Amino acid sequence: MKEHLESCRQSIIDGDAEKSAELAKLALEKGMDVLEVIENGFVSGIREVGRLWEEGELFLPELVIGADAMKKAMDVLQPSLEGGKGGQKSLGHVVIGTIEGDIHDIGKTLVATMLAANGFQVTDLGADVPVAKFVETAEKTSADWIAISALLTTTMPGQKKVIEQLAAKSLGNIKVMVGGAPCSSEWASEIGADGYAGDAVAAVALAKGQ
């Protein structure tokens, strides 16, 4: 088991999506504890990738590749969690997307993958998402967080509109985090967001309240 967990961890660090999916299938075939495989295998790997990236030892493409390997493993394991006894305890529900008028989604997808890998339930709305869709989806799913990405200065005001609509519907209990190249902690404060995350690692820490 220990050897298998180390292989799972290494497949994420290596960014080997084919290997991570293969190891996930093998874990199911052998009847291993799925939560242990995720936490002590794959999540351990993605945390190490995040740490190396924060320290400048890895670059964005390598972080994206590691997150993709994590996603492939989770795609295999997720159904068994949902069908399991009680399933995995979620740390919270995050609705995420790139705001309307903006089609950039690599960073957003990476954040969504990292949140899921760290125990959050994630509803990814994709890119070019209308303000109303963020609010409606969050309300319908009783989300804890809305994470809004904007990569263009022209689309940033959409982040503010989401917060205004939440207030108008008395949904202030749903927290909002913003991110994207032109955003900052100052911008988050200005529009009344609950926080700013400059990268996927920071987004996870913010959602966890760290």
KELORO-979203 format. One record per residue (C-alpha): residue number from 1; x, y, z; residue in three letters. Coordinates in Angstrom, 1 decimal, padded with zeros to 4 digits. Layout:
// residues N
{NUM,{X,Y,Z},'ALA'}
...
This chain:
// residues 210
{1,{000.0,000.0,000.0},'MET'}
{2,{002.8,002.4,001.0},'LYS'}
{3,{004.6,001.8,-002.3},'GLU'}
{4,{001.4,002.4,-004.2},'HIS'}
{5,{000.7,005.7,-002.4},'LEU'}
{6,{004.2,006.9,-003.2},'GLU'}
{7,{003.7,006.0,-006.9},'SER'}
{8,{000.4,007.9,-006.9},'CYS'}
{9,{002.2,010.9,-005.3},'ARG'}
{10,{005.1,010.8,-007.8},'GLN'}
{11,{002.8,010.5,-010.8},'SER'}
{12,{001.3,014.0,-009.9},'ILE'}
{13,{004.8,015.5,-009.3},'ILE'}
{14,{005.9,014.1,-012.7},'ASP'}
{15,{002.7,015.4,-014.4},'GLY'}
{16,{002.0,011.9,-015.8},'ASP'}
{17,{-001.8,011.9,-016.4},'ALA'}
{18,{-001.8,008.5,-018.0},'GLU'}
{19,{000.1,007.0,-015.1},'LYS'}
{20,{-002.1,008.7,-012.4},'SER'}
{21,{-005.3,007.4,-014.0},'ALA'}
{22,{-003.8,003.9,-014.3},'GLU'}
{23,{-002.8,003.9,-010.6},'LEU'}
{24,{-006.2,005.2,-009.6},'ALA'}
{25,{-007.9,002.3,-011.5},'LYS'}
{26,{-005.4,-000.2,-009.9},'LEU'}
{27,{-006.3,001.2,-006.4},'ALA'}
{28,{-010.0,000.5,-007.1},'LEU'}
{29,{-009.3,-003.0,-008.5},'GLU'}
{30,{-007.3,-003.9,-005.4},'LYS'}
{31,{-010.0,-002.5,-003.1},'GLY'}
{32,{-007.8,000.0,-001.4},'MET'}
{33,{-009.2,002.7,000.8},'ASP'}
{34,{-010.1,005.4,-001.8},'VAL'}
{35,{-009.8,008.3,000.7},'LEU'}
{36,{-006.4,007.2,001.8},'GLU'}
{37,{-005.2,006.9,-001.8},'VAL'}
{38,{-006.5,010.4,-002.5},'ILE'}
{39,{-005.2,012.1,000.6},'GLU'}
{40,{-001.9,010.3,001.1},'ASN'}
{41,{-001.2,009.6,-002.5},'GLY'}
{42,{-002.5,012.1,-005.1},'PHE'}
{43,{-003.2,015.1,-002.9},'VAL'}
{44,{000.2,014.7,-001.3},'SER'}
{45,{001.6,015.0,-004.8},'GLY'}
{46,{-000.4,018.1,-005.8},'ILE'}
{47,{000.6,019.8,-002.5},'ARG'}
{48,{004.2,019.1,-003.3},'GLU'}
{49,{003.7,020.5,-006.8},'VAL'}
{50,{002.1,023.6,-005.3},'GLY'}
{51,{005.0,024.0,-002.8},'ARG'}
{52,{007.6,023.7,-005.5},'LEU'}
{53,{005.7,026.2,-007.7},'TRP'}
{54,{005.5,028.7,-004.8},'GLU'}
{55,{009.2,028.4,-004.3},'GLU'}
{56,{010.0,029.0,-007.9},'GLY'}
{57,{011.3,025.5,-008.6},'GLU'}
{58,{008.4,024.7,-011.0},'LEU'}
{59,{006.8,027.0,-013.6},'PHE'}
{60,{003.1,027.5,-014.6},'LEU'}
{61,{003.1,024.9,-017.4},'PRO'}
{62,{004.4,022.3,-014.9},'GLU'}
{63,{001.7,023.3,-012.4},'LEU'}
{64,{-000.9,022.9,-015.1},'VAL'}
{65,{000.4,019.5,-016.1},'ILE'}
{66,{000.4,018.4,-012.4},'GLY'}
{67,{-003.1,019.6,-011.9},'ALA'}
{68,{-004.2,017.7,-015.1},'ASP'}
{69,{-002.7,014.5,-013.8},'ALA'}
{70,{-004.6,015.1,-010.5},'MET'}
{71,{-007.8,015.7,-012.4},'LYS'}
{72,{-007.4,012.4,-014.4},'LYS'}
{73,{-007.0,010.4,-011.2},'ALA'}
{74,{-010.0,012.1,-009.6},'MET'}
{75,{-012.1,011.4,-012.6},'ASP'}
{76,{-011.5,007.7,-012.0},'VAL'}
{77,{-012.0,007.8,-008.2},'LEU'}
{78,{-014.8,010.3,-007.9},'GLN'}
{79,{-017.7,007.9,-008.8},'PRO'}
{80,{-016.6,005.5,-006.0},'SER'}
{81,{-016.6,008.3,-003.5},'LEU'}
{82,{-020.1,009.4,-004.6},'GLU'}
{83,{-021.4,005.9,-004.3},'GLY'}
{84,{-019.5,005.1,-001.1},'GLY'}
{85,{-020.9,005.0,002.4},'LYS'}
{86,{-021.3,008.6,003.3},'GLY'}
{87,{-018.7,009.7,000.7},'GLY'}
{88,{-015.9,012.1,001.3},'GLN'}
{89,{-016.6,015.0,003.7},'LYS'}
{90,{-016.5,018.1,001.6},'SER'}
{91,{-014.8,021.3,003.0},'LEU'}
{92,{-017.4,023.4,001.2},'GLY'}
{93,{-019.0,024.1,-002.2},'HIS'}
{94,{-017.3,026.5,-004.6},'VAL'}
{95,{-019.0,027.9,-007.7},'VAL'}
{96,{-016.2,029.0,-010.1},'ILE'}
{97,{-016.0,030.6,-013.5},'GLY'}
{98,{-014.5,033.3,-015.7},'THR'}
{99,{-016.7,036.4,-016.0},'ILE'}
{100,{-018.8,037.3,-019.0},'GLU'}
{101,{-016.8,038.8,-021.9},'GLY'}
{102,{-013.7,036.9,-021.0},'ASP'}
{103,{-012.8,033.5,-022.5},'ILE'}
{104,{-009.6,032.8,-020.6},'HIS'}
{105,{-009.9,029.7,-018.5},'ASP'}
{106,{-006.5,028.0,-018.0},'ILE'}
{107,{-005.9,029.7,-014.6},'GLY'}
{108,{-009.5,029.2,-013.6},'LYS'}
{109,{-009.5,025.5,-014.5},'THR'}
{110,{-006.3,025.1,-012.5},'LEU'}
{111,{-007.9,026.7,-009.4},'VAL'}
{112,{-011.0,024.5,-009.8},'ALA'}
{113,{-008.8,021.4,-010.0},'THR'}
{114,{-006.8,022.4,-007.0},'MET'}
{115,{-009.9,023.1,-004.9},'LEU'}
{116,{-011.4,019.7,-005.8},'ALA'}
{117,{-008.1,018.0,-005.0},'ALA'}
{118,{-008.1,019.6,-001.6},'ASN'}
{119,{-011.6,018.4,-000.6},'GLY'}
{120,{-014.0,021.1,-002.0},'PHE'}
{121,{-017.0,020.3,-004.0},'GLN'}
{122,{-016.6,022.4,-007.2},'VAL'}
{123,{-019.1,023.6,-009.8},'THR'}
{124,{-017.2,024.9,-012.7},'ASP'}
{125,{-019.3,027.1,-014.9},'LEU'}
{126,{-016.5,027.6,-017.5},'GLY'}
{127,{-015.7,030.9,-019.2},'ALA'}
{128,{-017.7,033.8,-020.4},'ASP'}
{129,{-020.2,033.3,-017.6},'VAL'}
{130,{-023.1,035.9,-017.1},'PRO'}
{131,{-023.3,037.6,-013.7},'VAL'}
{132,{-026.8,036.2,-013.1},'ALA'}
{133,{-025.6,032.6,-013.7},'LYS'}
{134,{-023.0,032.9,-010.9},'PHE'}
{135,{-025.7,034.1,-008.5},'VAL'}
{136,{-028.4,031.6,-009.6},'GLU'}
{137,{-026.0,028.6,-009.4},'THR'}
{138,{-024.6,029.6,-006.0},'ALA'}
{139,{-028.1,030.1,-004.6},'GLU'}
{140,{-029.4,026.8,-006.1},'LYS'}
{141,{-026.5,024.7,-004.8},'THR'}
{142,{-026.2,026.5,-001.5},'SER'}
{143,{-022.6,027.3,-002.3},'ALA'}
{144,{-020.2,028.6,000.3},'ASP'}
{145,{-018.0,030.5,-002.2},'TRP'}
{146,{-018.1,032.0,-005.6},'ILE'}
{147,{-014.7,032.3,-007.3},'ALA'}
{148,{-014.7,034.8,-010.2},'ILE'}
{149,{-011.8,035.1,-012.6},'SER'}
{150,{-011.2,038.1,-014.9},'ALA'}
{151,{-008.2,038.4,-017.1},'LEU'}
{152,{-009.1,041.6,-018.8},'LEU'}
{153,{-009.5,045.0,-017.2},'THR'}
{154,{-012.7,045.5,-019.2},'THR'}
{155,{-014.4,042.5,-017.6},'THR'}
{156,{-013.4,043.2,-014.0},'MET'}
{157,{-016.5,045.3,-013.3},'PRO'}
{158,{-018.5,042.0,-013.7},'GLY'}
{159,{-016.9,040.8,-010.5},'GLN'}
{160,{-018.4,043.7,-008.7},'LYS'}
{161,{-021.8,043.1,-010.3},'LYS'}
{162,{-021.9,039.6,-008.9},'VAL'}
{163,{-021.3,040.9,-005.4},'ILE'}
{164,{-024.0,043.6,-005.9},'GLU'}
{165,{-026.5,041.0,-007.1},'GLN'}
{166,{-025.8,038.8,-004.1},'LEU'}
{167,{-026.5,041.7,-001.8},'ALA'}
{168,{-029.7,042.6,-003.7},'ALA'}
{169,{-030.9,039.0,-003.1},'LYS'}
{170,{-029.8,039.0,000.5},'SER'}
{171,{-027.2,036.3,-000.2},'LEU'}
{172,{-024.4,038.0,001.7},'GLY'}
{173,{-023.6,034.7,003.4},'ASN'}
{174,{-022.0,033.4,000.1},'ILE'}
{175,{-018.4,034.5,000.1},'LYS'}
{176,{-016.7,035.8,-003.0},'VAL'}
{177,{-013.1,035.5,-004.1},'MET'}
{178,{-011.7,037.2,-007.1},'VAL'}
{179,{-008.6,036.4,-009.2},'GLY'}
{180,{-006.9,037.0,-012.5},'GLY'}
{181,{-004.0,039.1,-013.8},'ALA'}
{182,{-005.5,042.6,-013.4},'PRO'}
{183,{-007.0,041.9,-010.0},'CYS'}
{184,{-005.4,042.6,-006.6},'SER'}
{185,{-006.3,042.6,-002.9},'SER'}
{186,{-007.0,046.3,-003.2},'GLU'}
{187,{-009.5,045.6,-006.0},'TRP'}
{188,{-011.1,042.9,-003.8},'ALA'}
{189,{-011.5,045.3,-000.9},'SER'}
{190,{-012.9,048.0,-003.2},'GLU'}
{191,{-015.7,045.9,-004.6},'ILE'}
{192,{-016.5,044.2,-001.2},'GLY'}
{193,{-015.1,040.7,-002.1},'ALA'}
{194,{-014.1,038.4,000.7},'ASP'}
{195,{-010.6,037.9,-000.7},'GLY'}
{196,{-008.2,037.9,-003.6},'TYR'}
{197,{-006.3,034.9,-004.8},'ALA'}
{198,{-003.3,035.4,-007.1},'GLY'}
{199,{-002.9,031.7,-007.9},'ASP'}
{200,{-004.4,028.3,-007.3},'ALA'}
{201,{-002.5,027.7,-004.0},'VAL'}
{202,{-003.7,031.0,-002.6},'ALA'}
{203,{-007.3,030.2,-003.6},'ALA'}
{204,{-007.2,026.9,-001.7},'VAL'}
{205,{-005.7,028.7,001.4},'ALA'}
{206,{-008.4,031.4,001.2},'LEU'}
{207,{-011.2,028.9,000.8},'ALA'}
{208,{-009.9,027.0,003.8},'LYS'}
{209,{-009.7,030.2,005.8},'GLY'}
{210,{-005.9,030.0,006.2},'GLN'}
